[in-house]
């Protein structure tokens, strides 16, 4: 079985996951002629207006004409709007632009459709743990169908920022710590949203434009604090962080969002090297660049000038659309008159926005996304919900599954038997609004079952499901309020901690098994949700300890948007299932896994540290001149800590199954690789357990000697396979010179002759190894 592997062959990767190519109906010359003619009719003010993306406010159906933005739309001073929900509202506003403005230029309607529209999929970090590119593409495809049915033509997704710091809340919105996997996911998401060819302006009305974000390096903020400074060498940028953005560009993403952070002392929103020299000059990006929310105005706080200065800086750097700041509409005319911005620069930016609208087919049919019959037909359908349930179950990571300590030779706790009484206990056990996870702005928060409700429905007539809250989310009421914003309240219980605990223990006493629904609320991770302590909150830990003391089997069903520190839990809890935030169908998917209808197959895409002091901790680190010997805890004058070893609690790529997989030694087709040849690395994987299951076979490579220091291992391929109990399959990876390339000291992309370790296994630490020589 061939694996997805080759970093440089993005279109091939698209072919491997079943993406078809759509033939363009009109030529680029047709588009150029149309836009040339249109721009000749436009005033300077109207050109600037196309660059403006203001906040909509609360526009309700029937009130668009009296909204704050209505007058600007009629004057041609708005290029698009975002986060306006409802096809009726969008149709009304689009009519203002098309029928009331002088030139009738249609608007773009964008939305933060991050992991689903009304049918919600797992948060992106959870989605990445499927390692299933077809499933990830399908999630984006369904999101595009639903969003477009409600009038949306543009999504601010995918977020592809690489991060190695789980203190940063927005790790929940990304795909983890690895650039190779991140690049594959970026491409799958772009194809899912856009289809294969954004050039086709007569495309279907159920595909939308993607926006890759945040360009660039946003996930590397200092101290894990959101919006914070980023400072790193160019070499590290390109070897460890830039690839997913480039992958999205090569996949044809229609737009790029600039990040909040600075790069080399210049904010990304005003960084010409980043937005023009690299993105357009080196990578050949042909779409448009939009700022993040108030990104232009925020450069004032960075200390690089007033609103006129930073607006000119952004446009000259390569920004085409201003989200919310209204710096372009407020100052560009003055800057043009003063010679601080050239008219040609404005024309280029305006053209890019018009080209996007042309490619989406909005000039042929401004109302193509405004079919009022589509929402009932295409949104939150059974087919979509079934897909979300299946994908959610694939994202869960089984972190531990052991028998009860008191029972010798007993079977592991999971899967649960469909009999007796199961108590769902914990503050995350009966909350509907927290199931979808952060950044689910279009979610129907009251229409998704809580874990308790879902299990009760699924197990009716088979298992008695009971419930107790057991504790509040956090002992500190003010902290809990900060962690449950945007309608995600857990309805804090005013009883004392002891009263809540006593009730839980009473419910537990009547149960055969306890499902402890603990962890983070959905808004404890996400934007502006950084944390310095990553353990279970105080009152939840007390609850878990008390539940374990009952002596009954306890399954920690862990809700989280980031890696947590779970040392104590790993030592004391017999079974831990990380369910992230699984989306609208999460309750059913969790039930599928807990009761064995689905065998968990998720694998971690971020390392779980033992404590916060180890952060940043990631698998593809470099060695030092004084590395700690393998298996050692501490050795003086070596790179280590006095109080904890160097190893993670759970490594990158880790995830258990209800069955077991055995790997053979690696067989290389030849031990040497020539200049233009290839080598095939083959392993045989056998399911040695009693359950059918899926395994993610992972290929890592280490360059043993380089002109610059190289990581101890790098992911270079993966293949998710399904094996029935007792079945064996061979998995092969084709290794070429391109797979061994990196950016050297002079920023040349090279493959240097020498020896390489080829490693294949079920996670980044448990691998078989063979040696390959590059001639």
C-alpha positions in Angstrom: 0.0 0.0 0.0 1.4 3.4 -1.0 1.6 6.1 1.6 1.2 9.8 1.4 4.7 11.1 1.6 6.2 13.6 -0.8 6.5 17.1 0.5 7.2 18.6 -2.9 4.4 16.8 -4.9 1.3 18.7 -3.7 -0.8 18.0 -6.8 0.0 14.3 -6.6 -1.2 14.4 -3.0 -4.5 15.9 -4.2 -4.9 13.1 -6.7 -4.3 10.5 -4.0 -7.3 11.7 -2.0 -9.6 11.7 -5.0 -9.8 15.3 -6.1 -11.0 15.9 -9.7 -10.0 18.8 -11.9 -12.6 21.2 -13.2 -12.0 22.7 -16.6 -12.3 26.5 -16.7 -15.1 27.8 -18.8 -13.6 31.1 -19.7 -10.0 32.1 -20.3 -7.8 34.4 -18.1 -7.9 36.8 -21.0 -11.7 37.1 -20.7 -11.3 37.9 -17.0 -8.6 40.5 -17.7 -10.7 42.3 -20.4 -13.8 42.3 -18.1 -11.9 43.8 -15.2 -10.0 46.3 -17.3 -13.3 47.6 -18.6 -14.8 47.8 -15.1 -11.8 49.5 -13.5 -11.9 52.2 -16.2 -15.3 53.1 -14.9 -14.4 53.2 -11.2 -13.5 56.3 -9.3 -10.6 56.3 -6.9 -13.1 56.2 -4.0 -14.8 53.1 -5.5 -11.4 51.4 -5.9 -10.6 52.0 -2.3 -14.0 50.8 -1.3 -13.3 47.4 -2.8 -10.5 47.1 -0.3 -12.8 47.7 2.7 -14.1 44.8 4.9 -16.1 46.4 7.7 -18.0 44.9 10.6 -21.7 44.2 9.7 -23.2 44.9 13.0 -26.5 43.2 13.7 -28.3 43.3 10.4 -31.6 41.6 10.6 -33.9 40.7 7.7 -35.8 43.7 6.6 -33.4 46.2 8.2 -30.4 46.1 5.9 -31.3 49.5 4.4 -31.1 51.2 7.7 -27.9 49.5 8.9 -24.7 51.5 9.5 -23.0 49.9 6.5 -25.9 50.4 4.1 -24.9 53.9 3.0 -21.3 52.8 2.5 -22.5 49.9 0.3 -24.6 52.1 -1.8 -21.7 54.5 -2.3 -19.5 51.6 -3.4 -17.3 51.9 -0.3 -17.5 48.2 0.8 -15.9 45.2 -0.8 -17.3 42.5 1.5 -18.9 41.8 4.8 -18.3 39.0 7.3 -20.0 36.9 9.9 -23.5 37.9 8.7 -25.6 34.7 9.0 -28.7 33.8 7.1 -29.3 33.7 3.3 -32.3 36.1 3.6 -30.1 38.7 5.2 -27.3 38.2 2.8 -29.6 38.4 -0.2 -31.0 41.7 1.0 -27.6 43.2 1.5 -26.3 41.9 -1.8 -29.2 43.6 -3.5 -28.0 46.9 -2.0 -24.6 46.5 -3.6 -25.9 45.2 -7.0 -29.0 47.3 -7.5 -28.3 50.5 -5.5 -24.6 51.2 -6.0 -23.4 53.0 -9.1 -21.5 50.1 -10.7 -23.4 47.2 -9.1 -20.2 45.3 -8.0 -21.3 42.4 -5.8 -20.0 41.8 -2.3 -18.0 39.0 -0.8 -19.6 37.4 2.2 -17.1 35.8 4.6 -17.5 33.8 7.8 -15.3 32.0 10.3 -16.4 28.6 9.1 -13.6 26.9 10.9 -14.7 23.2 11.5 -18.1 23.1 10.1 -21.1 25.4 9.7 -24.2 24.0 11.5 -23.0 20.4 11.2 -19.9 20.8 13.3 -16.8 18.6 13.0 -14.1 18.1 15.6 -12.0 21.2 16.4 -9.1 21.3 13.9 -6.5 19.9 16.4 -8.8 16.9 17.0 -9.5 16.6 13.2 -5.8 16.4 12.6 -5.6 13.4 14.9 -7.5 11.4 12.4 -4.5 11.5 10.1 -7.1 10.9 7.4 -6.8 13.3 4.5 -10.0 12.1 2.8 -12.0 12.6 6.0 -10.5 16.0 6.5 -11.2 17.1 3.0 -14.8 15.8 3.4 -15.3 17.8 6.5 -14.4 21.0 4.6 -16.5 19.9 1.6 -19.6 19.6 3.9 -18.8 22.9 5.6 -18.6 24.6 2.1 -22.0 23.0 1.1 -23.7 24.3 4.2 -22.1 27.7 4.4 -22.8 28.4 0.7 -26.4 27.3 1.1 -26.7 30.1 3.7 -25.1 32.8 1.4 -21.5 32.5 2.4 -18.9 32.6 -0.4 -15.7 32.9 1.6 -14.3 31.2 4.7 -11.4 32.3 7.0 -10.0 28.8 7.1 -7.8 26.8 7.2 -5.5 27.9 10.0 -2.2 26.2 9.4 0.0 27.8 12.0 2.6 25.4 13.5 2.8 25.6 17.3 4.9 23.7 19.9 3.4 25.6 22.9 0.1 24.3 24.3 -0.2 27.3 26.6 -1.3 29.1 23.4 -5.1 28.6 23.2 -5.2 28.7 19.4 -3.5 25.3 19.1 -7.1 24.1 19.2 -7.6 25.8 15.8 -4.5 24.4 14.1 -3.1 21.0 13.2 -0.4 20.5 15.7 3.4 20.7 15.7 4.5 19.1 12.5 4.9 21.0 9.2 4.8 17.9 6.9 1.4 16.8 8.3 0.3 20.4 8.5 1.0 20.8 4.8 -1.0 17.8 3.9 -4.0 19.0 6.0 -3.8 22.5 4.6 -4.1 21.1 1.1 -7.0 18.8 1.9 -8.9 21.7 3.5 -8.3 24.0 0.6 -9.6 21.4 -1.9 -12.5 20.6 0.3 -13.6 24.3 0.4 -12.8 25.4 -3.1 -12.7 22.3 -5.3 -9.8 21.8 -7.6 -9.9 25.0 -9.6 -10.8 28.4 -8.4 -10.3 29.8 -11.9 -13.7 28.5 -13.0 -16.1 31.4 -12.6 -19.0 29.2 -13.7 -18.2 26.8 -10.8 -20.9 25.1 -8.7 -22.6 27.2 -6.1 -21.7 24.9 -3.2 -17.9 25.6 -3.3 -16.4 28.7 -1.5 -13.1 30.5 -1.4 -10.7 29.5 1.3 -8.4 31.8 3.3 -5.2 30.3 4.7 -4.1 31.9 8.0 -2.3 33.4 9.8 0.6 34.4 7.6 3.0 33.9 9.2 4.5 32.3 12.3 1.5 33.2 14.5 1.8 29.9 16.4 5.3 30.7 17.7 4.4 33.6 20.0 6.6 34.2 23.0 5.4 32.7 26.3 2.4 31.0 24.6 0.6 34.3 24.9 -1.8 35.3 22.1 -0.9 38.1 19.6 2.7 38.1 21.1 6.0 38.8 19.5 7.7 36.2 17.2 11.4 36.3 16.5 13.3 33.5 14.8 16.0 32.9 12.1 15.0 32.5 8.5 16.5 29.1 8.5 14.1 27.9 11.3 11.2 29.6 9.6 11.6 27.7 6.4 12.6 24.3 7.8 10.0 24.2 10.6 7.1 26.7 10.1 6.6 27.9 6.5 5.7 24.8 4.6 1.9 24.5 5.4 1.4 28.1 4.1 3.3 27.2 0.9 1.3 24.0 0.6 -1.9 25.9 0.7 -0.6 28.4 -1.9 0.4 25.5 -4.2 -3.1 24.0 -3.8 -4.6 27.2 -5.2 -5.9 28.9 -2.1 -7.8 32.0 -3.1 -6.8 34.3 -0.2 -4.3 34.7 2.6 -4.8 36.4 6.0 -1.9 38.3 7.5 -1.0 37.5 11.1 -1.0 39.8 14.1 2.6 39.2 15.2 5.8 40.9 14.0 8.5 39.2 12.0 12.0 40.6 12.0 10.7 43.6 13.9 8.1 44.5 11.3 4.4 43.6 11.9 3.3 40.9 9.4 0.5 43.2 8.2 3.1 45.7 7.0 5.9 43.3 6.1 6.8 43.7 2.4 9.3 40.9 2.5 6.6 38.5 3.8 3.6 39.6 1.7 5.3 40.6 -1.6 8.8 39.2 -1.9 8.1 35.7 -0.4 4.3 35.1 -0.9 4.0 36.5 -4.4 7.6 36.7 -5.7 8.9 33.3 -4.5 5.7 31.3 -4.1 3.8 32.8 -7.0 0.6 33.5 -5.0 -2.0 35.1 -7.3 -5.0 35.7 -4.9 -5.5 38.5 -2.5 -4.3 39.3 1.1 -6.7 40.3 3.8 -5.7 41.6 7.3 -6.9 39.9 10.4 -9.5 41.8 12.6 -8.2 45.4 13.0 -4.7 44.2 11.9 -3.9 47.6 10.3 -4.9 49.7 13.2 -3.1 47.5 15.6 0.2 48.5 14.0 -0.2 51.8 15.8 0.2 50.0 19.1 3.2 48.1 17.7 4.7 51.6 17.4 5.2 52.1 13.7 3.0 55.1 13.0 -0.4 56.7 13.0 -3.4 55.3 11.0 -2.4 57.0 7.8 1.1 55.8 8.0 0.3 52.2 8.9 -2.4 52.0 6.2 0.0 53.1 3.6 2.6 50.7 5.0 0.1 47.8 4.7 -0.9 48.5 1.1 2.6 49.1 0.0 3.6 45.8 1.7 1.0 43.8 -0.2 -2.2 43.9 1.8 -5.2 44.1 -0.5 -8.2 44.2 1.9 -8.6 45.9 5.3 -10.7 44.0 7.8 -12.5 46.4 10.2 -9.8 49.1 10.7 -11.2 51.2 7.8 -7.7 52.7 7.5 -7.8 52.3 3.7 -11.2 54.1 3.2 -10.2 56.7 5.8 -6.6 57.6 4.7 -5.6 56.2 1.3 -7.0 59.1 -0.7 -4.8 61.5 1.3 -1.7 59.2 1.0 -2.2 59.0 -2.8 -2.4 62.8 -3.0 0.8 63.1 -0.9 2.7 60.5 -3.0 2.9 58.0 -0.1 1.0 55.4 -2.1 1.1 55.1 -5.9 -2.1 54.8 -7.9 -0.7 51.6 -9.5 -0.5 50.0 -6.1 -4.1 50.8 -5.4 -5.1 49.5 -8.8 -3.3 46.2 -8.2 -5.0 45.6 -4.9 -8.4 46.5 -6.3 -7.9 44.2 -9.3 -7.1 41.3 -7.0 -10.4 41.7 -5.1 -12.3 41.9 -8.4 -10.5 38.9 -9.7 -11.6 36.8 -6.7 -15.3 37.9 -7.3 -14.9 37.0 -11.0 -13.5 33.6 -10.2 -16.3 32.9 -7.8 -18.8 33.7 -10.6 -20.3 36.7 -8.8 -20.2 38.9 -11.8 -22.1 36.3 -13.9 -24.6 35.8 -11.1 -24.4 38.0 -8.0 -27.1 35.9 -6.3 -25.6 32.5 -6.9 -25.2 31.9 -3.2 -28.6 33.3 -2.4 -30.9 30.4 -3.2 -33.5 30.6 -0.3 -34.5 27.0 -0.9 -31.0 25.6 -0.2 -30.8 25.9 3.6 -33.6 23.4 4.4 -32.2 21.0 1.8 -28.5 21.3 2.4 -27.8 22.3 6.0 -27.6 19.9 9.0 -28.8 17.0 7.0 -28.7 13.4 8.1 -26.0 12.6 5.6 -23.8 15.4 7.0 -24.4 14.5 10.6 -23.6 10.8 9.9 -20.3 11.9 8.4 -19.5 14.2 11.3 -20.2 11.4 13.7 -17.9 9.0 11.9 -15.1 11.5 11.6 -15.4 12.6 15.3 -15.0 9.0 16.4 -11.9 8.7 14.3 -10.4 11.8 16.0 -10.5 10.5 19.6 -7.2 9.4 21.1 -7.1 6.5 23.5 -4.3 7.6 25.9 -4.6 4.7 28.4 -6.6 1.5 28.7 -5.7 -0.8 31.6 -7.5 -3.2 33.9 -8.5 -2.1 37.3 -5.4 -2.3 39.6 -7.3 -4.6 42.0 -8.2 -7.1 39.4 -5.5 -9.5 38.3 -5.6 -10.8 34.7 -8.7 -8.8 34.0 -9.5 -7.2 30.6 -8.9 -3.5 30.1 -11.7 -1.2 31.1 -12.6 -0.3 27.6 -14.7 -1.0 25.6 -17.6 -1.0 28.0 -20.2 -3.7 28.0 -23.7 -2.8 27.0 -25.3 -3.7 30.3 -25.8 -2.5 33.8 -25.6 1.1 34.9 -23.1 3.8 33.7 -22.8 7.0 35.6 -21.8 10.1 33.6 -20.2 12.4 36.2 -18.5 15.8 35.7 -19.1 19.4 34.7 -18.7 18.5 31.0 -21.2 15.7 31.2 -24.4 17.5 30.5 -23.6 20.6 28.5 -24.9 21.0 25.0 -23.3 24.3 24.2 -19.7 23.1 24.9 -19.8 20.0 22.7 -19.0 21.8 19.4 -15.8 23.5 20.7 -14.4 26.9 20.2 -14.8 28.8 16.9 -18.1 27.3 15.9 -19.8 30.7 15.2 -22.7 29.3 13.1 -23.4 26.4 15.5 -26.9 25.6 16.7 -25.8 25.4 20.3 -29.0 23.9 21.8 -29.6 21.4 19.1 -26.7 19.1 19.8 -27.0 16.5 22.6 -24.8 16.6 25.7 -22.8 13.5 26.5 -25.4 12.3 29.0 -28.3 12.9 26.7 -26.5 11.2 23.8 -25.5 8.1 25.7 -29.0 7.8 27.3 -30.6 8.0 23.8 -28.1 5.4 22.3 -28.3 3.0 25.2 -32.1 3.1 25.8 -33.2 -0.4 26.8 -29.7 -1.7 27.1 -27.8 0.4 29.7 -29.1 2.6 32.5 -27.4 6.0 32.1 -27.3 8.2 35.2 -25.8 11.7 35.8 -24.4 14.1 38.4 -22.4 17.3 37.8 -20.0 16.5 40.6 -18.2 19.9 40.6 -18.2 23.2 38.9 -15.7 23.7 36.1 -13.3 25.7 38.3 -13.3 26.7 41.9 -12.8 30.3 41.0 -16.1 31.8 39.8 -14.5 34.7 37.9 -12.1 32.3 36.1 -15.0 30.1 35.1 -16.9 33.1 33.7 -13.8 34.0 31.5 -13.7 30.4 30.3 -17.4 30.1 29.3 -18.0 33.1 27.1 -20.1 33.4 23.9 -23.1 31.4 25.2 -21.1 28.5 26.5 -22.0 28.8 30.1 -22.0 25.7 32.3 -24.6 27.3 34.6 -22.5 27.5 37.7 -24.0 25.6 40.6 -24.3 27.6 43.8 -24.1 24.5 46.1 -20.9 24.0 48.0 -18.2 21.8 46.5 -18.9 19.2 49.1 -22.6 19.1 48.3 -21.8 18.6 44.6 -19.3 15.9 45.5 -21.7 14.1 47.8 -24.4 14.0 45.1 -21.9 12.6 42.6 -20.7 9.8 45.0 -24.3 8.9 45.7 -24.9 8.5 41.9 -21.6 6.6 41.5 -22.6 4.2 44.3 -25.4 2.9 42.1 -23.3 2.5 39.0 -21.2 -0.3 37.6 -18.9 2.0 35.6 -18.1 5.8 35.9 -17.6 7.9 32.9 -15.9 11.1 34.3 -16.6 13.9 31.8 -13.8 16.3 32.8 -11.3 18.8 31.3 -11.7 22.2 29.7 -14.8 24.0 28.6 -14.8 24.9 24.9 -13.7 28.5 25.5 -10.8 27.5 27.8 -8.9 27.1 24.5 -9.2 29.1 21.3 -8.4 32.8 20.6 -7.3 34.8 23.6 -7.4 31.8 25.9 -3.8 31.2 26.9 -3.1 29.3 30.1 0.0 29.0 32.3 -1.3 25.9 34.1 -2.4 23.0 32.0 -3.7 20.5 34.5 -7.3 19.6 35.4 -8.8 22.5 37.3 -8.8 22.2 41.1 -12.3 21.0 41.9 -12.4 18.6 39.0 -9.2 16.9 40.3 -10.8 16.5 43.7 -13.8 15.0 42.1 -11.7 12.5 40.1 -9.8 11.4 43.1 -13.0 10.7 45.0 -14.5 8.8 42.1 -11.4 6.6 41.9 -11.6 5.8 45.7 -14.9 4.1 45.1 -13.0 1.3 43.5 -15.3 1.2 40.5 -14.0 1.3 36.9 -13.5 5.0 35.9 -13.1 6.2 32.3 -11.7 9.7 32.1 -13.5 11.1 29.1 -11.3 14.1 28.5 -12.6 17.3 26.9 -9.8 19.6 25.8 -8.6 21.9 23.1 -4.9 21.5 23.8 -2.4 19.1 25.4 -2.8 18.9 29.1 -0.5 17.8 31.9 -1.9 14.5 33.1 0.9 12.8 35.1 -1.3 12.0 38.0 -4.2 10.8 35.8 -1.9 8.6 33.8 -0.7 6.9 37.0 -4.0 6.5 38.7 -6.9 6.4 36.2 -7.3 3.0 34.4 -8.7 4.4 31.1 -8.3 7.8 29.5 -10.0 8.7 26.2 -9.2 12.2 24.8 -12.3 13.3 22.9 -11.2 16.9 22.3 -14.4 18.8 21.3 -16.0 16.5 18.7 -18.6 18.7 17.2 -22.4 18.5 16.8 -22.4 14.7 16.8 -19.7 14.3 19.6 -22.0 12.6 22.1 -22.9 9.8 19.7 -19.3 9.4 18.5 -18.1 9.1 22.1 -20.7 6.5 22.7 -19.6 4.6 19.6 -16.1 4.4 21.0 -16.9 3.8 24.7 -19.1 0.8 23.9 -16.9 -0.7 21.2 -18.9 0.0 18.0 -15.8 2.0 16.9 -12.2 1.1 17.7 -10.3 4.3 18.5 -7.6 5.1 16.0 -6.6 8.7 16.6 -3.0 9.6 17.0 -1.7 12.8 18.7 -0.4 15.6 16.5 1.0 17.6 19.5 3.3 16.3 22.2 1.8 16.1 25.7 4.3 17.4 28.3 4.7 16.1 31.9 4.6 19.7 33.2 4.5 23.2 31.9 8.2 23.7 32.6 9.1 21.3 29.7 7.4 23.6 27.2 8.2 24.0 24.4 8.4 20.2 23.9 8.2 18.7 20.5 9.3 15.5 18.8 11.4 17.0 15.9 13.8 18.9 18.1 17.6 19.1 17.5 20.3 17.4 19.6 22.6 19.4 21.8 26.4 18.8 22.1 25.5 17.3 25.5 22.4 15.2 25.0 21.1 13.0 27.8 21.7 9.3 27.1 18.6 7.4 26.2 16.8 5.9 29.2 18.6 8.2 31.6 16.7 10.5 34.0 19.5 12.9 35.0 23.2 13.2 34.4 25.3 16.2 35.6 26.6 18.4 32.8 24.0 17.1 30.4 21.0 18.8 28.9 18.3 17.8 31.4 16.3 18.9 34.5 16.8 18.2 38.2 13.1 17.5 38.8 11.8 15.7 35.8 13.1 13.7 32.9 13.2 15.0 29.3 10.6 12.6 27.9 7.0 13.7 27.2 4.0 12.1 28.8 2.6 11.1 25.4 4.7 11.6 22.3 3.8 12.9 18.9 2.0 10.2 16.9 0.9 8.3 20.0 -2.5 6.7 20.3 -3.7 3.3 21.6 -6.3 0.9 20.1 -8.5 -1.8 21.5 -6.3 -4.1 19.6 -2.5 -4.4 19.1 -0.3 -3.9 16.1 3.1 -5.5 15.5 5.7 -4.1 13.0 8.2 -6.2 11.1 11.8 -4.9 10.5 12.2 -2.5 7.7 13.2 -3.9 4.3 14.9 -1.4 1.9 14.9 -2.1 -1.8 18.5 -0.9 -1.8 20.7 0.5 1.0 21.9 3.4 -1.3 20.0 6.2 -3.1 21.5 7.6 -6.3 21.0 11.1 -7.7 17.8 10.4 -9.6 16.7 7.1 -8.2 14.4 6.0 -5.4 14.3 3.5 -2.5 11.3 1.7 -1.3 11.0 1.1 2.5 8.6 -1.7 3.4 7.2 -3.0 6.7 4.6 -5.6 7.4 2.0 -4.6 10.0 0.0 -7.3 11.8 -3.1 -6.9 13.9 -2.3 -9.3 16.8 -5.3 -8.5 18.9 -9.0 -9.5 19.0 -10.5 -6.4 17.5 -10.5 -5.1 13.9 -8.9 -1.7 13.9 -7.1 1.1 12.0 -3.4 2.0 12.5 -1.5 5.1 11.3 1.9 3.9 10.0 4.4 6.7 10.3 7.7 7.3 8.4 10.4 9.4 10.1 13.8 10.2 8.7 17.0 11.5 10.4 19.8 13.2 8.5 22.8 11.9 10.6 25.4 14.5 9.4 24.6 17.8 7.8 26.2 21.1 7.0 23.9 22.6 9.6 22.4 20.8 12.7 19.4 18.6 11.8 16.4 17.4 13.9 16.6 14.0 15.6 13.7 12.9 13.4 11.2 14.4 10.9 7.9 13.0 9.7 8.1 12.3 6.0 5.2 10.0 5.3 2.1 8.3 6.8 -0.5 5.8 5.8 -3.7 4.9 7.7 -4.6 1.3 7.2 -7.4 -1.0 8.4 -6.6 -4.5 9.6 -9.0 -7.2 10.7 -8.0 -9.2 13.7 -5.1 -11.5 12.7 -4.6 -9.7 9.4 -1.3 -8.5 8.0 -0.6 -5.9 5.4 2.6 -4.5 3.8 3.1 -0.8 3.8 5.6 0.8 1.5 7.1 4.3 1.3 9.0 5.5 -1.7 12.0 7.7 -0.7 13.5 10.0 -3.2 16.1 12.7 -3.0 13.4 15.4 -2.7 12.2 13.8 0.5 15.7 14.4 2.1 15.9 18.1 1.2 16.2 21.0 3.7 17.2 24.7 3.7 20.9 25.0 4.4 22.8 27.9 6.0 22.6 29.9 2.7 18.9 29.1 2.3 19.5 26.7 -0.6 17.1 23.8 -0.7 19.5 20.9 -0.8 19.8 17.1 -0.2 23.3 16.5 1.1 25.0 13.1 0.5 25.5 10.9 3.6 23.7 8.5 5.9 20.1 8.7 7.1 18.1 6.7 9.6 14.8 5.5 8.1 12.3 4.9 10.9 8.8 3.4 10.7 6.4 2.8 13.5 3.1 3.6 15.3 4.4 6.8 17.0 7.5 9.0 16.9 9.2 7.1 19.7 8.4 3.5 19.0 9.9 2.7 15.6 11.9 0.2 13.6 15.1 1.6 12.1 17.1 1.0 8.9 20.1 2.9 7.5 20.1 4.5 4.0 23.0 6.2 2.3 22.5 9.1 -0.2 25.2 9.1 -2.8 
